[in-house]
């Protein structure tokens, strides 16, 4: 089956969201500004303001919703006031107006879960405002389902309040390995803040021994060693981590910095470290599809550290998924050139514009990122991806030519793969075939490579037995791939084994029911085994699946005339 132009993972997200609090990008119009609720409704009553806020939520305009609910809360009285105030609080929290949310937080509410969220919100605002003692008291009242966040923040509140012994007391967090990991990591960070350097080093090394996911403990230990002037030890720490994660760009940059023996990274503030812990918790909530809570944690993290770029990226992903495009774009604009997440953020922003058919704007952003980060392979490949999506294959291939040349005799197989796509789509098959063969020398068992080359041979009627063996190997490695199973079925079709082709292609359709090419192949196989009604059904289904113009014309012809005799029969 033909490969897709671009594969991307976006987390599944919620139904209620809000806009970021930064300025909108110059190429975007703020939904908060364009939201039109008649003044006769929105300006006269708490009820009208509440309805306006609900309407804004339903259309993905979170910032506008927060404003309407807050105004409604100020105008409400009597029995309706608590209900309206609750909506105002949650809308302000999800919009990132933590000061506003804290001011109206329902800390005396009868709803225990809501009350605990209110305590957490006020505590974070107090912590960011320098009211550490008050924050520490409130955090003690935060329970389930927010107890992990409360437990992780409490040591930082104690440290800011001047209680060093309480700050290094390890919180006990049951049944949450991510929170427990960060509790241990934070203990090392707090030991360093308290100048208890031997204990800090011991804490970091203990985490490394137990696995060090994401190399976070190694990065913290390495930075700690750099600040102590122990450059060789820092380099050794980064080398050890790179042995587990070869090519990791963050580790490579840290190693280069340590090897230069200057510009040791400054120790993060207590608020910034607390924000990192909240951001980590939010990531786990996204994976668990608890995205409303994830967004709340991210907003709280950004109150503590407005420059936490990882949090901005997650905020943007959440808002993108629920359709608040302008707000997502604001979030993606937060990382600045020179920061580790800048290129990834600009890539997400560019693809957001691409999805709205603003292709020129998307390409301009991608080119700006390349200019700002000329040494970034990621920035260059992002631009190549966008050019490929715009069917500007030769321009995309030219970018990849340079990247591949820069890598010498052993270029990354992924770059060869991408250039092969460009060459195939621009009808330069010999060049594409050559790149795929080179890539397979480096990665002979890579399913994507096996499937791409094998399917291409099958579709061209070349080396059919060899190609079939290749795609069978790909399917064995990834049996749940509809695309690869389709390649296998099409291989049997090309060899004339139509009954086996039907079996494989039926499985492929069950794995990837919405793919027009797979449904088309199954229709052809049904026709060859005499199942003509089912063949026409599959071809008709193809037309409902947004096929490209070439496939649409092919299928319409088959619906009129069926398939002709097999060549040579």
Buried (B, 14 or more C-beta within 10 A) or exposed (E): BBBEBBEEEEBEBBEBBBBBBBEBBEEBEBBBEEBEBEEEBBEEEBBBBBBBBBBBBEBBBBBBBBBBBBBBBBBBEEEEBBEBBBBBBBBBBBBBBBEBBBBBBBBEBEEEEBBBBBBBBBBBBBBBEEBBBBBBBBBEBBBEEBBBBBBBBBBBBBBBBEBBEBBBBEBEBEEBEBBBBBBBBBBBBBBBBBEBEEBBBEBBBEBBEEEBEBBBBBBBBBBBBBBBEBBEBBBBBBBBBBEEBEEBEBBBEBBEBBEEEEEBBEBBBBBBBBBBBBBBBBBBBBEEEBBBBBBBBBBBBBBBBBEBBBBBBBBBBBBBBBBBBBBBBBBBBBBEEEBEBBBBBBBBBBBBBBEEEBBEBBBBBBBBBBEBBEEBBBBBBBBBBBBBBBEBBEBBBBBBEEBBEEEEEEBBBBBBBBBBBBBBBBEBBEBBBBBBEBBBEBBEEBBBBBBBBBBBBBBEEEBBEEBBBBBBBBBEBBEEBBBBBBBBBBBBBBBEBBEBBBBBBBBBBEBBEEBBBBBBBBBBBBBBEEBEEBBBBBBBBBBEBEBEEEBBEBBBEBBEEEBEEEEEE
